[in-house]
Amino acid sequence: MALPQSLRTSVTPLELELIASEQLVEIVPLITMEKTAFISGAYGPLRPPAKCRIPLWMATNLKLKKKCHIVPPEWLSADFLQERLARETSRPEFSKLPLRFAEIAKVILDVASDDVQNADKIKSLLKDLREARQAKSRDGLQKLDHSELSLPNLCSMEINEIRPFFIQAMGILTQLVREPPAE
Amino acid sequence: MENDYFSIDAILAENQKIQCTFKVDIPDMGHLAGGSDHDIKSLTKAPIPIWLAYIMLFSDWADFTIPAPFGTRVRNALKAEPRSVKLSNLVGAGGLWYGFGKMIMDILSEEQANGISEVLTKAFKGRLLEVIDQAQHFAALGPAGGGGPSADSAQSFREGLDGTERELFALAQESAKRMKRWHEGNDKARR
């Protein structure tokens, strides 16, 4: 294959971001638009100031043209993340977060940080959260064996980060471990 | 590491030599052992590359001794501290200690093979965390390079990485770098 080694085993963060952009978010539109059909479905109509659910990619597009405000999902708040961070640091297992929280949070904070309360605080909380979780997946590495590894509640971005070398390491272990002959 | 016909790693690992003792006389082949004798006498010892050793061992023409990279000395060192053993020094160019071990394991009888397998597995697991840690550390540092109080031992660990571990190191580093780039980039302009 002509793809570089790193691209063969996993997708890039940008590709994940693209996938996450299909998820619906709430917006407060500033323009009027009739219900419009897209390949992924029909969205709208937009009638300010009524809230509306549209895909994230459309929301970012409108936001950059200053035609809407994005309403951040309820988990993207300082209180919620603070609570998750406390849980993350006090318990051994991963705490439950939306599967694509990293991607969505980054997109929203990138384009619409003025719509998010305490954006800076949230940014630093997300960073702490990420580091706490990274430390846990590092512990998971210690428990690695050749047949399985269970890390429940790991999010798509984190799975994607550890996937290339976890798979490789498990592949090597499969070669090194001798199974007892089947009875 | 797999014994695939097209695997370059397997070919490199097969190039390692193991010490064989001939059980039978082999006439007219003395030049292969490098001596001036005309025949290879039984009980002569000669280092034979693994790809050739297979057929000689299975045909019962020779015996082999477990090579030094998997001998007691190395095993004891690995038992004491897997991270302080320089695996790349144990095997020659290419440095595929695990691949070599896997091949030896496949030739050996059940009991001995299990022993080797345990040594390999323990060594791999013991070193894995350090490999990944360092890879992520270096990805975070960027091209400027390391430093700090533990730099010496870390560097000597990196020099001792075997080919298989190197590959892992590169994978982990690349992955961590990509994540870092993504997290730090603010690509408003792209949209």
Interface residues (C-beta under 8 A of the other chain):
Chain A: Q5 S6 T9 S10 T12 P13 L14 E17 T60 N61 L64 K106 D110 V111 R138 L141 Q142 L144 M157 E161 I162 R163 P164 F165 Q168 A169 G171 I172 L173 Q175 L176 V177 R178
Chain B: M1 E2 Y98 G101 K102 M105 A113 N114 S117 L120 T121 F124 K125 L128 L129 I132 D133 A135 T164 E167 L168 A170 L171 A172 E174 S175 A176 R178 M179 R181 W182 H183 N186 D187 K188 R191
